[in-house]
Amino acid sequence: MRVFAILLWAFLFSAAPARADLLTPGFRRISHQLVIEPSEAWKGPRIVAFPVRGLSGGTEVAPGVPFGFSSKYSTRLYVLEAGEELPTRADEAWRSGHVSTDLPVTQVAAVPLTSPLESIRTTLKVTVLDDSRLEVEVVDVDEEYDLWMAFGLGAALVLGVSGLIYLRRRRKARSAGAP
């Protein structure tokens, strides 16, 4: 009985996020997107998001439009020169010739099965954009939760504990009645 209680406790309260491509048992994927809001600092130049590692291409960032990113592949933001085409791949020479910055947020890709978290949208703001520097900061983090999941988990916990109490009382009643 103790082993069951320990396993149940470990399942319900483990919250370490998975960081691999393959989900570890007990985790599920969620959506985490970024949005850059319009600002005074970001008036003219185009900004693109490219992974430093991996083979995927870049995404042109538009104000107020959500885009995906990856902490695993180290997505960075780059400033495109006026009239410059978006390259299919950003090699080392291209990356070193452009103003860039790291993202000030870490991607949450997976949560425990018991978590009611469904998606995350992080809003960023360009604070500095000039010929030598690009800086962004986190303005807001909007998390969407599935409240029915939270209610269901709470109800399952209450029913489980009630069932264990019932079984214990039943066992005591049997042992008290037996000679």
Biotite code that builds the C-alpha atoms (Angstrom):
import biotite.structure as struc

atoms = struc.array([
    struc.Atom([0.000, 0.000, 0.000], chain_id="A", res_id=1, res_name="MET", atom_name="CA", element="C"),
    struc.Atom([2.870, 2.359, 0.767], chain_id="A", res_id=2, res_name="ARG", atom_name="CA", element="C"),
    struc.Atom([4.437, 1.737, -2.619], chain_id="A", res_id=3, res_name="VAL", atom_name="CA", element="C"),
    struc.Atom([1.171, 2.652, -4.370], chain_id="A", res_id=4, res_name="PHE", atom_name="CA", element="C"),
    struc.Atom([0.866, 5.878, -2.347], chain_id="A", res_id=5, res_name="ALA", atom_name="CA", element="C"),
    struc.Atom([4.467, 6.858, -3.134], chain_id="A", res_id=6, res_name="ILE", atom_name="CA", element="C"),
    struc.Atom([4.001, 6.154, -6.859], chain_id="A", res_id=7, res_name="LEU", atom_name="CA", element="C"),
    struc.Atom([0.752, 8.149, -6.913], chain_id="A", res_id=8, res_name="LEU", atom_name="CA", element="C"),
    struc.Atom([2.423, 11.069, -5.144], chain_id="A", res_id=9, res_name="TRP", atom_name="CA", element="C"),
    struc.Atom([5.399, 10.990, -7.532], chain_id="A", res_id=10, res_name="ALA", atom_name="CA", element="C"),
    struc.Atom([3.108, 10.919, -10.593], chain_id="A", res_id=11, res_name="PHE", atom_name="CA", element="C"),
    struc.Atom([0.928, 13.808, -9.426], chain_id="A", res_id=12, res_name="LEU", atom_name="CA", element="C"),
    struc.Atom([3.656, 16.131, -8.232], chain_id="A", res_id=13, res_name="PHE", atom_name="CA", element="C"),
    struc.Atom([6.492, 15.636, -10.702], chain_id="A", res_id=14, res_name="SER", atom_name="CA", element="C"),
    struc.Atom([6.844, 18.784, -12.820], chain_id="A", res_id=15, res_name="ALA", atom_name="CA", element="C"),
    struc.Atom([10.239, 18.640, -14.535], chain_id="A", res_id=16, res_name="ALA", atom_name="CA", element="C"),
    struc.Atom([9.806, 19.734, -18.196], chain_id="A", res_id=17, res_name="PRO", atom_name="CA", element="C"),
    struc.Atom([10.999, 17.467, -20.976], chain_id="A", res_id=18, res_name="ALA", atom_name="CA", element="C"),
    struc.Atom([13.625, 18.975, -23.265], chain_id="A", res_id=19, res_name="ARG", atom_name="CA", element="C"),
    struc.Atom([14.190, 16.188, -25.785], chain_id="A", res_id=20, res_name="ALA", atom_name="CA", element="C"),
    struc.Atom([12.584, 15.697, -29.191], chain_id="A", res_id=21, res_name="ASP", atom_name="CA", element="C"),
    struc.Atom([10.900, 12.587, -27.847], chain_id="A", res_id=22, res_name="LEU", atom_name="CA", element="C"),
    struc.Atom([8.487, 13.128, -25.024], chain_id="A", res_id=23, res_name="LEU", atom_name="CA", element="C"),
    struc.Atom([9.254, 11.246, -21.876], chain_id="A", res_id=24, res_name="THR", atom_name="CA", element="C"),
    struc.Atom([6.336, 9.222, -20.519], chain_id="A", res_id=25, res_name="PRO", atom_name="CA", element="C"),
    struc.Atom([3.952, 11.385, -18.563], chain_id="A", res_id=26, res_name="GLY", atom_name="CA", element="C"),
    struc.Atom([4.449, 14.560, -20.644], chain_id="A", res_id=27, res_name="PHE", atom_name="CA", element="C"),
    struc.Atom([2.574, 16.215, -23.500], chain_id="A", res_id=28, res_name="ARG", atom_name="CA", element="C"),
    struc.Atom([3.483, 18.969, -25.973], chain_id="A", res_id=29, res_name="ARG", atom_name="CA", element="C"),
    struc.Atom([2.126, 22.502, -25.775], chain_id="A", res_id=30, res_name="ILE", atom_name="CA", element="C"),
    struc.Atom([2.359, 25.513, -28.072], chain_id="A", res_id=31, res_name="SER", atom_name="CA", element="C"),
    struc.Atom([4.694, 28.358, -27.072], chain_id="A", res_id=32, res_name="HIS", atom_name="CA", element="C"),
    struc.Atom([4.755, 31.317, -29.466], chain_id="A", res_id=33, res_name="GLN", atom_name="CA", element="C"),
    struc.Atom([6.294, 34.775, -29.463], chain_id="A", res_id=34, res_name="LEU", atom_name="CA", element="C"),
    struc.Atom([4.758, 38.068, -30.582], chain_id="A", res_id=35, res_name="VAL", atom_name="CA", element="C"),
    struc.Atom([6.707, 41.300, -31.015], chain_id="A", res_id=36, res_name="ILE", atom_name="CA", element="C"),
    struc.Atom([4.518, 44.314, -30.434], chain_id="A", res_id=37, res_name="GLU", atom_name="CA", element="C"),
    struc.Atom([4.946, 47.531, -32.439], chain_id="A", res_id=38, res_name="PRO", atom_name="CA", element="C"),
    struc.Atom([7.228, 50.045, -30.768], chain_id="A", res_id=39, res_name="SER", atom_name="CA", element="C"),
    struc.Atom([8.901, 53.389, -31.380], chain_id="A", res_id=40, res_name="GLU", atom_name="CA", element="C"),
    struc.Atom([12.306, 51.710, -31.661], chain_id="A", res_id=41, res_name="ALA", atom_name="CA", element="C"),
    struc.Atom([11.142, 49.368, -34.451], chain_id="A", res_id=42, res_name="TRP", atom_name="CA", element="C"),
    struc.Atom([10.019, 51.598, -37.303], chain_id="A", res_id=43, res_name="LYS", atom_name="CA", element="C"),
    struc.Atom([11.674, 50.589, -40.562], chain_id="A", res_id=44, res_name="GLY", atom_name="CA", element="C"),
    struc.Atom([14.028, 47.602, -40.677], chain_id="A", res_id=45, res_name="PRO", atom_name="CA", element="C"),
    struc.Atom([12.767, 44.056, -41.095], chain_id="A", res_id=46, res_name="ARG", atom_name="CA", element="C"),
    struc.Atom([13.475, 41.483, -38.397], chain_id="A", res_id=47, res_name="ILE", atom_name="CA", element="C"),
    struc.Atom([13.828, 37.753, -39.020], chain_id="A", res_id=48, res_name="VAL", atom_name="CA", element="C"),
    struc.Atom([14.105, 34.790, -36.642], chain_id="A", res_id=49, res_name="ALA", atom_name="CA", element="C"),
    struc.Atom([16.679, 32.103, -37.533], chain_id="A", res_id=50, res_name="PHE", atom_name="CA", element="C"),
    struc.Atom([17.849, 29.055, -35.589], chain_id="A", res_id=51, res_name="PRO", atom_name="CA", element="C"),
    struc.Atom([21.590, 28.977, -34.931], chain_id="A", res_id=52, res_name="VAL", atom_name="CA", element="C"),
    struc.Atom([21.654, 25.171, -34.968], chain_id="A", res_id=53, res_name="ARG", atom_name="CA", element="C"),
    struc.Atom([19.638, 22.914, -37.231], chain_id="A", res_id=54, res_name="GLY", atom_name="CA", element="C"),
    struc.Atom([18.653, 23.153, -40.874], chain_id="A", res_id=55, res_name="LEU", atom_name="CA", element="C"),
    struc.Atom([15.313, 24.956, -40.781], chain_id="A", res_id=56, res_name="SER", atom_name="CA", element="C"),
    struc.Atom([14.868, 28.322, -42.476], chain_id="A", res_id=57, res_name="GLY", atom_name="CA", element="C"),
    struc.Atom([14.058, 31.697, -41.091], chain_id="A", res_id=58, res_name="GLY", atom_name="CA", element="C"),
    struc.Atom([10.786, 33.434, -40.399], chain_id="A", res_id=59, res_name="THR", atom_name="CA", element="C"),
    struc.Atom([10.126, 37.083, -41.100], chain_id="A", res_id=60, res_name="GLU", atom_name="CA", element="C"),
    struc.Atom([8.719, 38.706, -37.990], chain_id="A", res_id=61, res_name="VAL", atom_name="CA", element="C"),
    struc.Atom([5.823, 41.134, -38.348], chain_id="A", res_id=62, res_name="ALA", atom_name="CA", element="C"),
    struc.Atom([4.514, 43.309, -35.504], chain_id="A", res_id=63, res_name="PRO", atom_name="CA", element="C"),
    struc.Atom([1.654, 41.617, -33.673], chain_id="A", res_id=64, res_name="GLY", atom_name="CA", element="C"),
    struc.Atom([1.935, 38.326, -35.611], chain_id="A", res_id=65, res_name="VAL", atom_name="CA", element="C"),
    struc.Atom([2.816, 35.191, -33.563], chain_id="A", res_id=66, res_name="PRO", atom_name="CA", element="C"),
    struc.Atom([5.813, 33.102, -34.627], chain_id="A", res_id=67, res_name="PHE", atom_name="CA", element="C"),
    struc.Atom([7.401, 29.918, -33.356], chain_id="A", res_id=68, res_name="GLY", atom_name="CA", element="C"),
    struc.Atom([10.872, 29.573, -31.895], chain_id="A", res_id=69, res_name="PHE", atom_name="CA", element="C"),
    struc.Atom([13.145, 26.948, -30.386], chain_id="A", res_id=70, res_name="SER", atom_name="CA", element="C"),
    struc.Atom([15.432, 27.107, -27.368], chain_id="A", res_id=71, res_name="SER", atom_name="CA", element="C"),
    struc.Atom([16.933, 23.772, -28.398], chain_id="A", res_id=72, res_name="LYS", atom_name="CA", element="C"),
    struc.Atom([18.061, 25.162, -31.768], chain_id="A", res_id=73, res_name="TYR", atom_name="CA", element="C"),
    struc.Atom([18.836, 28.587, -30.264], chain_id="A", res_id=74, res_name="SER", atom_name="CA", element="C"),
    struc.Atom([16.614, 30.915, -32.297], chain_id="A", res_id=75, res_name="THR", atom_name="CA", element="C"),
    struc.Atom([18.015, 34.442, -32.672], chain_id="A", res_id=76, res_name="ARG", atom_name="CA", element="C"),
    struc.Atom([16.554, 37.637, -34.098], chain_id="A", res_id=77, res_name="LEU", atom_name="CA", element="C"),
    struc.Atom([18.410, 39.329, -36.976], chain_id="A", res_id=78, res_name="TYR", atom_name="CA", element="C"),
    struc.Atom([17.944, 42.713, -38.671], chain_id="A", res_id=79, res_name="VAL", atom_name="CA", element="C"),
    struc.Atom([17.728, 42.644, -42.482], chain_id="A", res_id=80, res_name="LEU", atom_name="CA", element="C"),
    struc.Atom([19.198, 45.479, -44.504], chain_id="A", res_id=81, res_name="GLU", atom_name="CA", element="C"),
    struc.Atom([16.810, 47.524, -46.669], chain_id="A", res_id=82, res_name="ALA", atom_name="CA", element="C"),
    struc.Atom([15.946, 45.583, -49.834], chain_id="A", res_id=83, res_name="GLY", atom_name="CA", element="C"),
    struc.Atom([17.752, 42.426, -48.676], chain_id="A", res_id=84, res_name="GLU", atom_name="CA", element="C"),
    struc.Atom([16.110, 39.103, -49.484], chain_id="A", res_id=85, res_name="GLU", atom_name="CA", element="C"),
    struc.Atom([15.328, 36.571, -46.769], chain_id="A", res_id=86, res_name="LEU", atom_name="CA", element="C"),
    struc.Atom([17.918, 33.775, -47.203], chain_id="A", res_id=87, res_name="PRO", atom_name="CA", element="C"),
    struc.Atom([16.835, 30.143, -47.166], chain_id="A", res_id=88, res_name="THR", atom_name="CA", element="C"),
    struc.Atom([19.642, 29.272, -44.726], chain_id="A", res_id=89, res_name="ARG", atom_name="CA", element="C"),
    struc.Atom([21.722, 31.509, -42.490], chain_id="A", res_id=90, res_name="ALA", atom_name="CA", element="C"),
    struc.Atom([25.351, 30.399, -42.619], chain_id="A", res_id=91, res_name="ASP", atom_name="CA", element="C"),
    struc.Atom([28.056, 31.705, -40.289], chain_id="A", res_id=92, res_name="GLU", atom_name="CA", element="C"),
    struc.Atom([29.144, 34.462, -42.693], chain_id="A", res_id=93, res_name="ALA", atom_name="CA", element="C"),
    struc.Atom([25.579, 35.758, -43.056], chain_id="A", res_id=94, res_name="TRP", atom_name="CA", element="C"),
    struc.Atom([24.951, 35.650, -39.284], chain_id="A", res_id=95, res_name="ARG", atom_name="CA", element="C"),
    struc.Atom([28.174, 37.481, -38.434], chain_id="A", res_id=96, res_name="SER", atom_name="CA", element="C"),
    struc.Atom([27.326, 40.289, -40.897], chain_id="A", res_id=97, res_name="GLY", atom_name="CA", element="C"),
    struc.Atom([23.977, 41.153, -39.323], chain_id="A", res_id=98, res_name="HIS", atom_name="CA", element="C"),
    struc.Atom([22.896, 42.823, -36.109], chain_id="A", res_id=99, res_name="VAL", atom_name="CA", element="C"),
    struc.Atom([21.267, 40.196, -33.886], chain_id="A", res_id=100, res_name="SER", atom_name="CA", element="C"),
    struc.Atom([20.168, 39.309, -30.379], chain_id="A", res_id=101, res_name="THR", atom_name="CA", element="C"),
    struc.Atom([19.254, 36.281, -28.310], chain_id="A", res_id=102, res_name="ASP", atom_name="CA", element="C"),
    struc.Atom([15.668, 35.824, -27.246], chain_id="A", res_id=103, res_name="LEU", atom_name="CA", element="C"),
    struc.Atom([15.052, 36.751, -23.582], chain_id="A", res_id=104, res_name="PRO", atom_name="CA", element="C"),
    struc.Atom([12.768, 33.758, -23.066], chain_id="A", res_id=105, res_name="VAL", atom_name="CA", element="C"),
    struc.Atom([13.173, 29.982, -22.850], chain_id="A", res_id=106, res_name="THR", atom_name="CA", element="C"),
    struc.Atom([10.771, 27.787, -24.779], chain_id="A", res_id=107, res_name="GLN", atom_name="CA", element="C"),
    struc.Atom([8.381, 25.593, -22.837], chain_id="A", res_id=108, res_name="VAL", atom_name="CA", element="C"),
    struc.Atom([7.728, 22.674, -25.197], chain_id="A", res_id=109, res_name="ALA", atom_name="CA", element="C"),
    struc.Atom([6.231, 20.050, -22.878], chain_id="A", res_id=110, res_name="ALA", atom_name="CA", element="C"),
    struc.Atom([4.394, 19.877, -19.576], chain_id="A", res_id=111, res_name="VAL", atom_name="CA", element="C"),
    struc.Atom([3.374, 16.972, -17.312], chain_id="A", res_id=112, res_name="PRO", atom_name="CA", element="C"),
    struc.Atom([0.178, 15.203, -18.346], chain_id="A", res_id=113, res_name="LEU", atom_name="CA", element="C"),
    struc.Atom([-1.463, 16.462, -15.180], chain_id="A", res_id=114, res_name="THR", atom_name="CA", element="C"),
    struc.Atom([-0.766, 20.130, -15.967], chain_id="A", res_id=115, res_name="SER", atom_name="CA", element="C"),
    struc.Atom([-3.773, 22.180, -17.135], chain_id="A", res_id=116, res_name="PRO", atom_name="CA", element="C"),
    struc.Atom([-1.457, 24.473, -19.172], chain_id="A", res_id=117, res_name="LEU", atom_name="CA", element="C"),
    struc.Atom([-2.486, 24.418, -22.863], chain_id="A", res_id=118, res_name="GLU", atom_name="CA", element="C"),
    struc.Atom([-0.434, 27.168, -24.545], chain_id="A", res_id=119, res_name="SER", atom_name="CA", element="C"),
    struc.Atom([1.861, 30.127, -23.896], chain_id="A", res_id=120, res_name="ILE", atom_name="CA", element="C"),
    struc.Atom([2.170, 33.379, -25.837], chain_id="A", res_id=121, res_name="ARG", atom_name="CA", element="C"),
    struc.Atom([5.041, 35.657, -24.836], chain_id="A", res_id=122, res_name="THR", atom_name="CA", element="C"),
    struc.Atom([4.914, 39.287, -25.980], chain_id="A", res_id=123, res_name="THR", atom_name="CA", element="C"),
    struc.Atom([8.223, 41.021, -26.654], chain_id="A", res_id=124, res_name="LEU", atom_name="CA", element="C"),
    struc.Atom([9.076, 44.647, -27.361], chain_id="A", res_id=125, res_name="LYS", atom_name="CA", element="C"),
    struc.Atom([12.036, 46.044, -29.322], chain_id="A", res_id=126, res_name="VAL", atom_name="CA", element="C"),
    struc.Atom([13.714, 48.557, -27.006], chain_id="A", res_id=127, res_name="THR", atom_name="CA", element="C"),
    struc.Atom([16.846, 49.373, -29.044], chain_id="A", res_id=128, res_name="VAL", atom_name="CA", element="C"),
    struc.Atom([17.364, 49.011, -32.788], chain_id="A", res_id=129, res_name="LEU", atom_name="CA", element="C"),
    struc.Atom([20.239, 50.795, -34.501], chain_id="A", res_id=130, res_name="ASP", atom_name="CA", element="C"),
    struc.Atom([23.198, 49.983, -36.769], chain_id="A", res_id=131, res_name="ASP", atom_name="CA", element="C"),
    struc.Atom([25.071, 48.062, -34.081], chain_id="A", res_id=132, res_name="SER", atom_name="CA", element="C"),
    struc.Atom([22.486, 46.830, -31.588], chain_id="A", res_id=133, res_name="ARG", atom_name="CA", element="C"),
    struc.Atom([19.154, 45.036, -31.325], chain_id="A", res_id=134, res_name="LEU", atom_name="CA", element="C"),
    struc.Atom([17.583, 44.597, -27.901], chain_id="A", res_id=135, res_name="GLU", atom_name="CA", element="C"),
    struc.Atom([14.222, 43.088, -26.973], chain_id="A", res_id=136, res_name="VAL", atom_name="CA", element="C"),
    struc.Atom([12.492, 42.642, -23.636], chain_id="A", res_id=137, res_name="GLU", atom_name="CA", element="C"),
    struc.Atom([9.576, 40.586, -22.346], chain_id="A", res_id=138, res_name="VAL", atom_name="CA", element="C"),
    struc.Atom([6.421, 42.671, -21.923], chain_id="A", res_id=139, res_name="VAL", atom_name="CA", element="C"),
    struc.Atom([3.782, 40.041, -21.150], chain_id="A", res_id=140, res_name="ASP", atom_name="CA", element="C"),
    struc.Atom([3.319, 36.286, -20.817], chain_id="A", res_id=141, res_name="VAL", atom_name="CA", element="C"),
    struc.Atom([-0.162, 34.951, -21.546], chain_id="A", res_id=142, res_name="ASP", atom_name="CA", element="C"),
    struc.Atom([-0.806, 31.371, -20.437], chain_id="A", res_id=143, res_name="GLU", atom_name="CA", element="C"),
    struc.Atom([-3.980, 29.532, -21.411], chain_id="A", res_id=144, res_name="GLU", atom_name="CA", element="C"),
    struc.Atom([-5.264, 26.820, -19.086], chain_id="A", res_id=145, res_name="TYR", atom_name="CA", element="C"),
    struc.Atom([-7.791, 24.037, -19.527], chain_id="A", res_id=146, res_name="ASP", atom_name="CA", element="C"),
    struc.Atom([-9.886, 24.466, -16.383], chain_id="A", res_id=147, res_name="LEU", atom_name="CA", element="C"),
    struc.Atom([-11.846, 21.276, -17.060], chain_id="A", res_id=148, res_name="TRP", atom_name="CA", element="C"),
    struc.Atom([-8.617, 19.308, -16.783], chain_id="A", res_id=149, res_name="MET", atom_name="CA", element="C"),
    struc.Atom([-7.846, 20.917, -13.432], chain_id="A", res_id=150, res_name="ALA", atom_name="CA", element="C"),
    struc.Atom([-11.385, 20.176, -12.231], chain_id="A", res_id=151, res_name="PHE", atom_name="CA", element="C"),
    struc.Atom([-11.146, 16.581, -13.473], chain_id="A", res_id=152, res_name="GLY", atom_name="CA", element="C"),
    struc.Atom([-7.812, 16.027, -11.724], chain_id="A", res_id=153, res_name="LEU", atom_name="CA", element="C"),
    struc.Atom([-9.210, 17.419, -8.478], chain_id="A", res_id=154, res_name="GLY", atom_name="CA", element="C"),
    struc.Atom([-12.308, 15.243, -8.741], chain_id="A", res_id=155, res_name="ALA", atom_name="CA", element="C"),
    struc.Atom([-10.191, 12.158, -9.480], chain_id="A", res_id=156, res_name="ALA", atom_name="CA", element="C"),
    struc.Atom([-8.027, 12.882, -6.441], chain_id="A", res_id=157, res_name="LEU", atom_name="CA", element="C"),
    struc.Atom([-11.049, 13.299, -4.158], chain_id="A", res_id=158, res_name="VAL", atom_name="CA", element="C"),
    struc.Atom([-12.668, 10.108, -5.511], chain_id="A", res_id=159, res_name="LEU", atom_name="CA", element="C"),
    struc.Atom([-9.417, 8.179, -5.134], chain_id="A", res_id=160, res_name="GLY", atom_name="CA", element="C"),
    struc.Atom([-8.885, 9.246, -1.527], chain_id="A", res_id=161, res_name="VAL", atom_name="CA", element="C"),
    struc.Atom([-12.547, 8.537, -0.735], chain_id="A", res_id=162, res_name="SER", atom_name="CA", element="C"),
    struc.Atom([-12.196, 5.068, -2.258], chain_id="A", res_id=163, res_name="GLY", atom_name="CA", element="C"),
    struc.Atom([-9.091, 4.339, -0.180], chain_id="A", res_id=164, res_name="LEU", atom_name="CA", element="C"),
    struc.Atom([-10.868, 5.464, 3.005], chain_id="A", res_id=165, res_name="ILE", atom_name="CA", element="C"),
    struc.Atom([-13.858, 3.269, 2.150], chain_id="A", res_id=166, res_name="TYR", atom_name="CA", element="C"),
    struc.Atom([-11.654, 0.230, 1.531], chain_id="A", res_id=167, res_name="LEU", atom_name="CA", element="C"),
    struc.Atom([-9.762, 0.765, 4.790], chain_id="A", res_id=168, res_name="ARG", atom_name="CA", element="C"),
    struc.Atom([-12.985, 1.027, 6.808], chain_id="A", res_id=169, res_name="ARG", atom_name="CA", element="C"),
    struc.Atom([-14.352, -2.058, 5.099], chain_id="A", res_id=170, res_name="ARG", atom_name="CA", element="C"),
    struc.Atom([-11.184, -4.008, 5.922], chain_id="A", res_id=171, res_name="ARG", atom_name="CA", element="C"),
    struc.Atom([-11.344, -2.897, 9.573], chain_id="A", res_id=172, res_name="LYS", atom_name="CA", element="C"),
    struc.Atom([-15.007, -3.914, 9.795], chain_id="A", res_id=173, res_name="ALA", atom_name="CA", element="C"),
    struc.Atom([-14.185, -7.384, 8.416], chain_id="A", res_id=174, res_name="ARG", atom_name="CA", element="C"),
    struc.Atom([-11.269, -7.882, 10.771], chain_id="A", res_id=175, res_name="SER", atom_name="CA", element="C"),
    struc.Atom([-13.325, -6.728, 13.798], chain_id="A", res_id=176, res_name="ALA", atom_name="CA", element="C"),
    struc.Atom([-16.154, -9.175, 12.955], chain_id="A", res_id=177, res_name="GLY", atom_name="CA", element="C"),
    struc.Atom([-13.880, -12.206, 12.370], chain_id="A", res_id=178, res_name="ALA", atom_name="CA", element="C"),
    struc.Atom([-13.100, -14.452, 15.380], chain_id="A", res_id=179, res_name="PRO", atom_name="CA", element="C"),
])
